[in-house]
Amino acid sequence: MKKSTLTWAVGLSALALSACSGSEPAPTETEIVQDDAMAPDNIVATEATENKNIVALAQDNPQVSTLVTAITAAGLGETLSGTGPFTVFAPSNAAFAKLDKATLDSLLKPENKAKLASLLTYHVVAGNVKSGDLAKLISDGKGTATVKTVNGGSLKANMNGNKIVLTDAKGGKSTVTAADMVASNGTIHLVDTVVMP
């Protein structure tokens, strides 16, 4: 079985815990072991997506056009186009639509660039981990895994049936709706609610 050590990151999927059993010790917060055999069978990376960085991949997905606008407004396009790797919990347009319109409009103003960048980097973890890795962390953590985000905050992840759910610092919940969209510099996982630091 091929194993590789990765920097701590988060991968998400609508994946049942039963797919991720094992007797290895639980990973630490700074390092996890990825078991290539745990990748979900229904997620296949294509050469077309693997040749695009996270920003380019998001730009090609009409479901995340609001996120792309926010990344540009926050000045994070160059960073998220860089080497990485990054794992991004990408809020869909529907997720952003749940925010009060005045709040979203305010966040997109130039004077709120730092606040917007902080919110967006709360959706990013350093490293590139697929859905099976997070499911294993949840299993090893007896139902909950805590992950550190790039902005210094943390998210809790747990299973709700066969879905992975994130809980933010304010107790808000966000469910993963699509996982393992592979880019050249990381992975994108679509979520249905904006998480709040």
N, C-alpha and C positions, 0 to 999 in steps of 0.2 A: 504494500500500500504506500503510495507516494505521499510524503508529508512535506510541507514547507512552513517556515516560521514567518509570520507577518506582523507588522506593527498593528497595534490595536485599532480596529475600525468596526463598522457595523454593516452587516448585510441583512436584507430583509426578504421575506417571502411569505406567501400564504401557504405555509408548509407545516404539516403536523409534526409534533414532537416525536412521534413514533419513528420518523425517518432518521432521527439523530440519536441513536443510542451508542454508548461507549463506556469503557471503564477507565479511560485515562483521567488523570487529575484535572481539575477545573483550571482553565486558563486564568492568568492574572490580568489585571486591568491594563497592563502595558504590553502584553504579548499573548497571542493566541496561536494555536496550531491548526492549520487548515488541512482537512482531510479531503483530497480531491475526489474521493469516492462518494462524498456526501452531497455533491452538487445535485440540485433537482433535475430530474430527467426531462421535464417539460420546458426548461429554459435553455435555449441554444444561442450562443453568441454568433453573430454573422460577421464575416470579414468587413462588410459595409459599416457596421457600428464600431468594430474594434479599431478601425482606422480613423475614427473621429474622436476628438477630445470631448470632455463632458459638456462644455459650452456648445460646441458644434452639434452634438447629439441632441441637446435640449432645444436648440434652434430649429431642428428638423421635426420636433414633436409639437403639434399644435395644442396639445393638452397642457403644456407648460409655458405658454407664451407670456403669461404674467410674470412667471419666475424669471424668464430671460430678460424682460424689461427691468425687473428689480435688480438682477445681477449687474446689468449695465449701469443703472442709477447708483448702485452702491460701489461701483468701481472694482468689482470682483472678477470681471471677465478675464483679465490677463492672468490672475492667480489661478482660477479654475480651468484655464486653458493650459496651464503649466504642467510640469512633469508629474506632480502628485506623488503617489496615487492618493485619490480622494474617494470617499463614499458619501454620496449626497442623497438625503431624504428630500426628494423634490415635491413640493406642494403643487398639486394640479391647479388649473384655473378655478375649478369648483372649490378647492380649498381656500384660495385667496378670496373668492366670492363670499365666503362665510365671515370674513372680516367686515367691520363697518366701513363703508365706502370712504367716509371722511378720514378714518385712520389710515387706510391704504393710500389715499391721495397724499396725506401728510407725510407718510414714510417715503414716498417717491420724490419729495421736494429736496433740492440740493442742500438745504440747511440741515436736513435730517439724514445725511449720507452715513454718518457714523452709527446712528441708531439702526438704520436699515442693514448696514453691514453686520452689526452684532446679531440682529435677528436672523439673517441669512446664514451666517457662520454657525449658528446654533443648529442648523440643519446639515452640517458637514462634519465628518470625522476623518482624521488622518488615516490613510491606509486604504486597502482594497480588499474587502471581505464579501463573500457571496452569502446568499441567504442561508445556506446550510450551517455556516459558521455561527451566525447569531442564534439560530435555533438550537445549536449544541450548547452555546453559552447559557441560554434560557434553561435548557434541560439540566445542565451542570449546576446552575444556580437555584435549582429546585423551584423553577417557575418564573424567576426574574433575573434579568441581566441589567447592569448599569453600565452605560457607555459615556465616555467623555467626548464632548464636541469641541470643535476648533475654537469656539469663543470662550472656552474654559468652563462652560456649564456641563450638565449631564442630563441624560435621558434614561428612563427605565423602559425596558422592553419585556413584554410577556405575551403569552399566547391567549387568544380568545377563540376557542374552537380550533380551527385550522388557520386562523389569521394571526399575524404578529401585530401587536398594538404598542405604540410608544406613549409614554406618559411624560409630559413636560414638567418644568419646575413649578408651574402654577396648578398642576393637577389635570390639565387638559389632555385629552386623548386623541391620537391620530392613528388610523389603521393603514397598513400597507395594502395598496390595491394592485400594484405590479412591481416585480422585482427583477434584479439581475440584468438590467440594461447595461451591457458592457461597453465602455469607452476605452480609448487608448490610454487614458490616465486615471482610470477608476471605474466606478460602478454607480449607476443611478437607480434608486428605488422610489417609485411614485407613492405619495401619501395623500390622504383625503382631507387633512386639516393642517393648518400652519401651527407648528409647535412654538411655544412662547418661553423665552428664557426667564 
